[in-house]
Amino acid sequence: MALYEYRYDTFMKGSKRKIKDEIEKRKLDLDKPHDYIKNAKSQFTDEEINQSVCCPRCYSKKFYHKDEIDQIHTRHYSFEIENTFKTCMICFYSQDKAEYKKEKNNFWSRLKLLIKRP
């Protein structure tokens, strides 16, 4: 249901039809996708969620690692940072990326990123 909730609109018509057919075949209720997601959450402890054992948004255990290059520009310098983000295959959420974006906007964190750079 998380796939339907978070990514359904991004699929083409044929794929949407297959997703709907599968939902109907499994006799799932499309009006309450959050109930299914909450049920998935009950399988994990808060500690497991905090340790990124599962996705904090849809509670899936299916992840892939995505490499991205980020450019940071200021008035006096510019540099690139290569990052690998753990991203959910179901809803495409990345807790790593969300934390990185917060960190990137802080001056001291930017300085730390610059020092860590190889």
N, C-alpha and C positions, 0 to 999 in steps of 0.2 A: 504494500500500500504506500510505502514511502516513495517508491518510484512514481506512482500515480500522483501523489501529493506534491512532490517537488520538481519533477522533470517532465510530466506528461505533455505540457504545452510545447516543449522543444522537439517533439517527435513529428515525423511526417504522418500523413493520414493512414497509410497502410500499417505502420507500427502502432499508431493509436488504436486502430481496430483490433490488432492482435492483443494489445494490453487489455482492452475492454472485454474481449472474448475470454481471456484468461481469468479476469476478475469475475465474470459471470459464471464461468465453469466452476470456479472455487466457491461461488455463492457468497461473495463478500459484499458488504454494504458500502457503496460509494459515498453515502452521506456522512459517514463517520470514520474517515481515514485516521484521524487523530487517536481514536480509541484503539486501533490496531497498533499504532506507533507507541502508545502508552503501554500496551501489553508487551511489546518488544522490550521496552525499558525495564519492565519488572524482572527480566531475566538477568540483569546486571546490577551489581552493587554500585554505590556512588564512587567508591574507590576505583573500580574498574573503569568507570566512565571518565574519571579524572586522569587515569593513567593511559587514556586513549586506546583501550582494548576494543572499544566500539565507538562508532560515530556519536557525538553528543547531540546531534540533531535528529537522526533517524534510527540510531542504535543498530546499525549494520556492522558486521565484522569484515566487510569486504573493502579493502583499501588498495590504492596504487600510489606510487611515488612519482611526483611530477617535478622535473627540474625547471627552474625559471631563473632568468637573469633580471635583476632589478637595478635601475640606475638611480642614484641619488645625486641631486644637483643642489648646490648652494651658490651663493654669490662668489665664493672664493675657490671652490673646488667641485669636482664631479668624479664619481667613481661607480664601478659596477660591482654588484654582489651576486654570487650564484647561490641559490638556495634550492633545497629539495623539500617539497611539502608533501606530507601524508594526506591524501585526498580520498574521500569516500566515493566508491564507485556507484552508489545508489543515488545519493542526493548532491554529489559534487561539493560537499562542504569540507573545508579544511581548517581545523582548529589551529594548526601550525601557522597557516597563512594569516588568520585573524590576529593571532598573537604577534606575528611579525609586523603587521601593519600598525598595530598600536606602538610597538617598540620603535619602528622607523620614524615616527613623528616626534619622538622625544630627543632633544639635543644630546643628552648624555648617552642614550642608547645608540644614537648614530655614531658617536665617537667610539663606543665599544665595538660596533659593527666594523668600523674602519680599522681598528686595532686587530680584530680577529681575522681580517682579510689576509689570505695567503700572499 
